């Protein structure tokens, strides 16, 4: 058995081996150190929660705050001063502020509103696939997985098509920077550019409002005082960032795992009604959010016999919780026919008051992307199956996604 100290060291290193397959490390931690003290590069005392029941409870524990201003010194050490202006939103707040901000955008993501988007999302998916070469290798991430959610969220917000590529590039810089001085400078510049962009876009919406979410939020800001100017800018950034990164990586992860498991792919192709359960199983098995965003303890708390002291940061390993054998039978098997009463219990979209607001949209986008892709290209294959997946390197586990996905859509022509 690996010692607790070895498991902690393995979790802290985030080596290429760990990034390729973190699941054995998480299995060790669930067994020997389910609430694991960490010493990450940012230097703040941090605890990692890995078991399902602990994770579910922690996600809704009011003693674990999401208010970044309550842990400002720690926040600045991790993300830098330039991040503060973009993070004044519902993701980084507690009630009553969180309740107020979430209510303002909640109506755009109801199941009924999202379902009304189905024809337009289908059109976007079809158009992107029309433009893809079919007989030579292509990287499906920039060609398809990323453009689908980018187009959808930008249309919802009212971002002009010609400005979307720049938005994606800047948000990628924000997400993938590390702790070096050079990385921090690049991150700061990207954050400043995004703040300036959304400030200017909001000014345009004031002058020329349209039928989009950002125009509606701007009107609320100007007439009802429902949110501050910086909250408006930060909310626009959050919706853009969260509305495409996680779904794009989820689509990429799904395509890879289906192509690596032909029997599972055939099951979905033969029974299209399985696509909904298949997406839920993928979120459980290899979701795109490895750890929930930081919380911090406002008082001493205890999980699995481990005391987390007041002021410490807490990370909740969703990837680990979703493979906890205490909750899921055969957790390391990808099975699109997994019984729904356990499959839908995953924590891939969070739990409690911070449950992912965009979950209905992410589900629909992923379902349409996969069903259309696999329906149009039944012979779709990995370009080099022997090479194995190349997972994205991140400074600390947050997203779980591929760095590239080389495929051939129709090798037989």
DABEL-V204522 format. One record per backbone hydrogen bond with DSSP energy under -0.5 kcal/mol. CO is the residue of the C=O (numbers start at 1). NH is the residue of the N-H. Records with the same first field share a line. If there is no record, write none. Layout:
BEGIN
CO: NH ; NH
END
This chain:
BEGIN
3: 7
4: 8
5: 9
6: 10
7: 11
8: 12
9: 13
10: 14
15: 19
16: 20
17: 21
22: 26
23: 27
24: 28
25: 29
26: 30
27: 31
28: 32
29: 33
34: 36 ; 50
35: 37
36: 48
38: 46
40: 43
45: 313
46: 38
47: 49 ; 315
48: 36
49: 317
51: 55
52: 56
53: 57
54: 58
55: 59
56: 60
57: 60
58: 61
60: 62
61: 64
63: 65 ; 298
65: 296
66: 68
67: 70
68: 71
69: 72
71: 75
72: 76
73: 77
74: 78
75: 79 ; 80
76: 80
80: 83
81: 84 ; 85
83: 86 ; 87
84: 87
87: 89
89: 92
90: 93
92: 68
94: 97 ; 98
96: 100
97: 101
98: 102
99: 103
100: 104
101: 105
102: 105 ; 106
103: 107
105: 108
106: 109
107: 110
110: 114
111: 115
112: 116
114: 117
115: 118
117: 121
118: 122
119: 123
120: 124
121: 125
122: 126
123: 127
124: 128
125: 129
126: 130
127: 131
129: 132
134: 410
138: 140 ; 407
139: 143
140: 144 ; 145
141: 146
144: 148
145: 149
146: 150
147: 151
148: 152
149: 153
150: 154
151: 155
152: 156
153: 157
154: 158 ; 159
156: 213
157: 214
158: 160
160: 163
161: 164
163: 167
164: 168
165: 169
166: 170
167: 171
168: 172
169: 173
170: 174
171: 175
172: 176
173: 177
180: 184
181: 185
182: 186
183: 187
184: 188
185: 189
186: 190
187: 191
188: 192
189: 193
190: 194
191: 195
192: 196
193: 197
194: 198
195: 199
196: 200
197: 201
198: 202
199: 203
200: 204
201: 205
202: 206
203: 207
204: 208
210: 212
212: 216
213: 217
214: 218
215: 219
216: 220
217: 221
218: 222
219: 223
220: 224 ; 225 ; 226
221: 225
228: 232
229: 233
230: 234
231: 235
232: 236
233: 237
234: 238
235: 239
236: 240
237: 241
238: 242
239: 243
241: 244 ; 245
244: 248
245: 249
246: 250
247: 251
248: 252
249: 253
250: 254
251: 255
252: 256
253: 257
254: 258
255: 259
256: 260
258: 261
261: 264 ; 265
262: 266
263: 267
264: 268
265: 269
266: 270
267: 271
271: 274
272: 275
273: 276
274: 278
275: 279
276: 280
277: 281
278: 282
279: 283
280: 284
281: 285
282: 286
283: 287
288: 290 ; 400
290: 318 ; 319
295: 314
296: 65
297: 311
301: 308
303: 306
306: 303
307: 309
308: 301
309: 312
312: 297
313: 47
314: 295
315: 49 ; 317
316: 292 ; 318
317: 321
318: 322
320: 323
321: 324
323: 325
324: 327 ; 328
328: 331
330: 333
333: 335
335: 338
339: 342 ; 343
340: 344
342: 345
343: 346
347: 350
349: 356
351: 354
352: 355
356: 359
358: 362
359: 363
360: 364
361: 365
362: 366
363: 367
364: 368
365: 369
366: 370
367: 371
368: 372
369: 373
370: 374
371: 375
372: 376
373: 377
377: 380
381: 408
382: 385
384: 387
385: 388
389: 391
390: 403 ; 404
398: 290 ; 291
399: 398
401: 392
404: 390
405: 140
406: 383
407: 138
408: 381
410: 413
END
